[in-house]
Amino acid sequence: MFSKIWTKKSTNDCSGPIDTLRQVLSHADAVVIGAGAGLSTSAGFTYDGERFREYFSDFASKYGFTDMYSGGFYPYPTMEEYWAYWSRYIYINRYQDAPKPVYQGLFSLVKDKDYFVLTTNVDHCFQKAGFDKKRLFYTQGDYGLFQCSEPCCQETYDNDKLIRQMVEAQGYIIAPDGQLTVPENTILKTYIPSELVPHCPHCGRPMSMNLRADDTFVEDVGWHTAADRYSEFLRRHEGQRILFLELGVGYNTPAIIKCPFWQMTAKNPNATYVCINQGQAVCPQEIERQPICIDMDIGDAPAARRSESRCCIAGLAYSGRKAKMPRSSRCWSSDCGDGRLAALVRCVFSAFRFSKRTCSESSASKYPLAVTQVMSYSRPRRCFSH
């Protein structure tokens, strides 16, 4: 099952797929949004380049890494340096607003629909844009939460106040609008005072971020409540006209969003699968009658007003043309001839089928398709050194 991809060439004019998607959205009984890192990247949360240099040039000079992701895995010699880096990282990616209003545009499209959001993003952008907290499931954690690094208990702790203290201790001033400024003649520190290093209130061990990086990830009460709400949402809309809207999802953790969306679409002839991802807009042959795959930027709002627009979310918001209902087998992708991507799709689903056979019955029955084998795709374990 799901052994091949099926795609068609994209057209230069994106009005066709955008208008079709608007029509499908208007007729949908429910919308399930699956969001990956590409959505936040489209909103301006980039982890390298100018944004990295603006906030981490001192760390780059001292330690030699060239992007935020690499800096997160650097073996800092002290916890004071470790938390100096991570406090900046968390602040700009969790407590600052995204530079572009992509999430706000998405919310305007679905706010009057019965929707639910499943996301691997940990930057809180959905909630800040107005999405209902009870309709969100952050499967991979939240930059805004600490947990015990062991962990000794299944609890998480809000870190807003402490993160701000760490950032200010390095020399930054936090402006009323949340922006970071550096006073004149100030040299930023790459460490924090020892008394700000967080420790578990129960066992005294170092804290870590509540991010799924290894088998120490804490799934607290809030995590399980969100998982149950997602399961119930899917059960309530089973067999209905569901729009599975996949935005910026890659292949790092396909068992969370991509493969379950494919499976649920295949099982429901009334469902429509939409994949919007620049360079990776593909789908399996088995759902060829139900996809809309769009290879373009998710949210370049100004460009959406032009006929040569290469964005999607903004195009949905601004398009005023009469939409057409989709023909059978409709897919727009400029990447459809890439054999490597086809092989990746086959490999991903084969791995997903195997992992589902090995997961426990209790886990598989409680969480529908998406979250039973997340740990198979985890990143390397974090190290804490003193």
C-alpha positions in Angstrom: 0.0 0.0 0.0 1.1 3.5 -0.9 4.1 2.3 -2.9 4.2 5.0 -5.5 3.7 8.7 -5.9 1.3 10.3 -8.4 1.7 13.9 -9.5 1.1 16.3 -12.3 3.2 19.2 -13.5 2.4 22.5 -11.9 1.2 25.5 -13.9 2.8 29.0 -13.8 -0.5 30.4 -12.6 -1.4 29.3 -9.1 -4.9 30.7 -9.3 -6.3 27.3 -10.3 -5.2 25.3 -7.3 -5.8 28.1 -4.9 -9.3 28.6 -6.1 -9.9 24.9 -6.0 -8.6 24.7 -2.4 -10.9 27.6 -1.4 -13.9 25.7 -2.8 -12.9 22.5 -1.0 -12.5 24.5 2.2 -15.9 26.1 1.9 -17.6 22.7 1.5 -15.6 20.8 4.2 -17.4 19.6 7.3 -14.1 19.7 9.2 -10.5 20.8 8.7 -7.5 19.0 10.2 -4.4 21.1 9.9 -1.1 19.3 10.0 1.7 21.8 10.4 5.5 21.3 10.2 8.6 23.5 10.4 8.0 24.8 6.9 5.0 26.8 8.1 7.0 28.7 10.7 9.9 29.2 8.2 7.4 30.8 5.9 6.3 33.1 8.7 9.9 34.2 9.1 11.2 32.0 11.9 14.5 31.1 10.1 17.3 29.4 12.0 20.3 30.6 10.0 21.4 33.6 8.0 20.7 37.1 9.0 18.4 36.2 11.9 21.0 33.9 13.4 23.8 36.5 13.1 21.6 39.1 14.7 21.2 37.2 17.9 24.0 34.7 18.0 27.1 36.3 16.3 29.0 36.2 19.6 28.2 32.5 20.2 29.2 31.8 16.5 32.5 33.5 17.0 33.2 31.8 20.3 32.0 28.2 19.5 32.2 28.0 15.7 28.7 26.9 14.7 26.7 28.7 12.0 23.1 28.1 12.7 20.7 27.9 15.7 20.0 24.2 15.3 23.7 23.3 15.5 24.1 25.6 18.5 21.4 23.7 20.3 23.5 20.5 20.3 26.8 22.1 21.1 28.5 20.6 24.2 28.8 23.7 26.3 31.4 23.4 29.1 29.1 24.9 31.7 25.3 25.0 32.4 25.7 28.8 32.6 26.8 28.9 29.0 24.2 26.3 27.9 21.3 28.3 29.3 22.7 31.6 28.0 22.4 30.1 24.5 19.1 28.4 25.1 17.4 31.3 26.8 18.1 33.5 23.7 16.9 30.7 21.5 13.7 30.2 23.4 13.0 33.9 23.7 13.2 34.8 20.0 11.5 31.6 18.8 8.7 31.4 21.5 8.1 34.8 23.1 8.6 37.0 20.1 6.0 37.2 17.3 6.8 35.7 13.9 7.9 38.4 11.4 5.2 37.6 8.9 1.4 37.2 9.6 1.2 33.7 8.1 -0.5 32.1 11.1 -3.0 35.0 11.4 -3.9 34.5 7.7 -4.4 30.8 8.3 -6.6 31.4 11.3 -8.8 33.8 9.3 -9.4 31.0 6.8 -10.5 28.3 9.3 -11.9 30.3 12.3 -15.5 29.7 11.2 -14.9 26.0 10.5 -14.8 23.0 12.8 -11.0 22.6 12.8 -8.2 20.9 14.7 -4.5 21.5 14.6 -1.9 18.7 14.8 1.6 20.2 14.8 5.3 19.2 15.4 6.1 22.9 15.9 7.0 24.0 19.4 7.0 27.8 18.9 3.4 28.5 20.1 2.6 30.5 16.9 -0.9 28.9 16.6 -2.1 30.1 20.0 -0.6 33.5 19.6 -2.4 33.9 16.3 -5.8 33.3 17.9 -6.3 29.5 17.5 -8.3 27.9 20.3 -6.0 26.2 22.7 -8.5 23.3 23.0 -8.1 22.6 19.3 -4.3 22.3 19.3 -2.1 19.3 19.8 1.6 20.1 20.1 3.0 16.6 19.8 6.7 17.5 20.2 6.5 19.8 23.2 6.7 23.6 23.8 9.7 25.9 24.0 7.7 27.6 26.8 7.9 24.7 29.1 10.7 23.2 31.3 10.8 19.6 32.6 13.2 17.6 34.8 16.0 16.2 32.6 15.8 12.8 34.3 12.7 13.0 34.5 11.6 12.3 38.0 8.0 13.1 37.3 5.6 13.7 34.5 5.3 17.5 35.1 6.2 20.6 33.1 6.8 24.1 34.2 6.2 27.5 32.5 9.5 29.3 31.8 8.4 32.7 30.7 9.7 34.7 33.7 13.0 32.8 34.1 13.8 33.0 30.4 13.4 36.7 30.4 15.6 37.0 33.4 18.3 35.0 31.7 18.1 37.1 28.6 18.3 40.3 30.5 21.3 39.0 32.6 23.3 38.7 29.3 22.9 42.4 28.7 19.7 42.7 26.6 16.8 45.1 27.2 13.4 43.7 26.4 11.3 46.4 24.8 7.6 46.8 25.5 6.9 45.2 22.0 9.1 42.2 22.9 12.0 43.2 20.8 15.6 42.8 22.1 17.9 45.7 22.2 21.5 46.1 23.3 22.4 49.3 25.1 25.2 51.4 23.7 28.7 50.2 24.6 27.4 47.0 26.0 29.1 43.7 25.3 26.7 40.8 25.6 27.6 37.9 27.9 27.6 34.3 26.7 26.7 33.0 30.2 24.2 33.6 32.9 24.5 33.8 36.7 24.6 30.4 38.4 21.6 31.2 40.5 19.4 31.4 37.3 20.3 27.9 36.2 17.0 26.0 36.5 16.8 22.8 38.6 13.9 20.4 39.2 11.9 21.5 42.3 11.4 17.8 43.2 14.8 16.1 42.8 17.2 19.0 42.2 18.5 17.7 38.9 19.0 20.2 35.9 16.0 21.2 34.0 15.7 20.7 30.2 13.3 22.0 27.6 10.1 20.1 27.1 11.1 19.0 23.6 10.9 15.5 22.2 14.6 14.7 21.7 14.9 11.3 23.4 13.0 9.0 25.8 13.1 11.5 28.6 10.4 13.7 27.0 7.6 14.4 29.4 4.1 13.8 28.2 2.2 15.7 30.9 -1.5 15.9 31.6 -1.9 18.7 29.1 -0.3 16.6 26.4 -2.5 13.6 27.0 -5.6 15.8 27.2 -4.8 17.3 23.8 -4.2 13.8 22.3 -7.6 12.7 23.5 -9.3 15.8 22.0 -7.6 15.1 18.7 -8.7 11.4 18.8 -12.3 12.5 19.6 -12.3 15.1 16.8 -11.4 12.4 14.3 -13.9 10.0 15.6 -16.7 12.6 15.5 -16.0 13.4 11.8 -15.3 9.9 10.6 -16.6 9.5 7.0 -17.4 13.2 6.6 -16.0 15.7 4.2 -12.7 16.3 5.9 -10.0 18.5 4.6 -6.6 17.3 5.7 -4.5 20.4 5.2 -0.8 19.6 5.4 1.5 22.7 5.6 5.3 22.6 5.5 5.6 19.0 6.7 8.9 17.3 5.7 10.2 13.8 6.3 11.9 14.1 9.7 8.9 12.7 11.6 6.5 11.4 8.9 4.7 9.1 11.3 3.1 12.0 13.1 1.3 14.0 10.3 2.1 12.9 6.8 1.5 9.1 6.8 -1.6 9.3 9.0 -3.1 12.0 6.7 -2.4 9.7 3.7 -4.0 6.7 5.5 -7.1 8.6 6.7 -7.6 10.1 3.3 -7.4 6.6 1.6 -10.0 5.2 4.0 -12.4 8.1 3.5 -13.6 8.7 0.0 -15.1 12.0 1.1 -11.8 13.4 2.4 -9.4 15.7 0.5 -5.7 15.7 1.1 -3.9 19.0 0.6 -0.1 19.2 0.7 1.5 22.7 0.5 5.2 22.5 0.6 7.8 24.2 -1.5 9.8 21.5 -3.3 8.1 18.5 -1.6 4.5 18.6 -2.7 3.8 15.0 -3.5 1.3 12.3 -2.5 1.0 8.5 -2.9 -0.7 7.0 -6.0 -3.4 5.3 -3.8 -5.0 8.7 -3.0 -4.7 10.1 -6.5 -8.4 11.0 -6.8 -8.3 13.1 -3.6 -5.2 15.3 -3.5 -4.3 18.9 -4.1 -0.6 19.2 -4.0 0.8 22.7 -4.3 4.5 23.4 -4.7 4.8 27.1 -3.6 5.6 29.3 -0.6 2.9 29.0 2.0 2.6 32.6 3.1 4.2 35.5 1.1 1.2 37.8 1.5 2.2 40.7 -0.7 3.0 38.5 -3.6 -0.4 36.9 -3.4 -2.0 40.0 -4.8 0.0 39.7 -8.0 -0.9 37.3 -10.8 2.6 35.7 -10.6 2.0 34.9 -6.9 4.0 31.9 -5.6 2.3 31.9 -2.2 -0.7 29.9 -1.0 -2.3 30.9 2.3 -2.3 34.6 1.3 -3.6 33.6 -2.1 -6.5 31.9 -0.5 -7.3 35.0 1.5 -7.0 37.4 -1.4 -8.3 35.4 -4.4 -11.6 36.7 -5.6 -12.0 34.5 -8.7 -14.8 32.0 -9.0 -13.5 28.6 -7.8 -14.0 25.3 -9.6 -14.6 22.0 -7.9 -11.7 19.6 -8.3 -11.6 17.1 -11.0 -10.6 13.6 -10.1 -6.8 13.4 -9.6 -5.7 17.0 -9.3 -2.2 17.7 -8.2 0.1 20.7 -8.8 3.8 20.1 -8.3 6.9 21.2 -10.1 8.8 18.4 -8.4 6.8 15.5 -9.7 9.6 14.1 -11.8 12.1 13.7 -9.0 12.8 10.0 -8.6 14.6 10.5 -5.3 11.4 12.0 -3.8 9.4 9.1 -5.1 11.7 6.7 -3.5 11.5 8.6 -0.2 7.7 8.4 -0.2 7.9 4.7 -0.7 10.5 4.2 2.0 8.6 6.5 4.5 5.4 4.6 4.2 7.0 1.2 4.3 8.7 2.2 7.6 5.5 3.6 8.9 3.6 0.4 8.2 6.3 -1.6 10.0 6.4 0.7 13.0 2.6 0.4 13.4 2.8 -3.4 13.5 5.3 -3.2 16.3 3.5 -0.6 18.6 1.5 -1.8 21.5 -2.3 -2.3 21.2 -3.1 0.1 24.0 -1.0 2.9 22.4 -2.4 2.3 19.0 -6.0 2.3 20.2 -5.6 5.4 22.3 -3.9 7.6 19.8 -5.1 7.4 16.2 -2.2 6.6 13.8 -0.2 9.7 14.6 1.6 9.5 17.8 2.3 5.8 18.6 5.8 5.6 17.2 7.1 9.2 17.5 10.2 8.0 19.4 11.4 6.0 16.5 12.3 9.3 14.8 13.9 11.1 17.7 17.0 13.3 17.7 20.1 12.5 19.6 20.0 12.6 23.4 20.8 15.9 25.0 23.9 16.1 27.2 24.3 18.2 30.4 27.8 18.9 31.5 29.1 21.0 34.4 
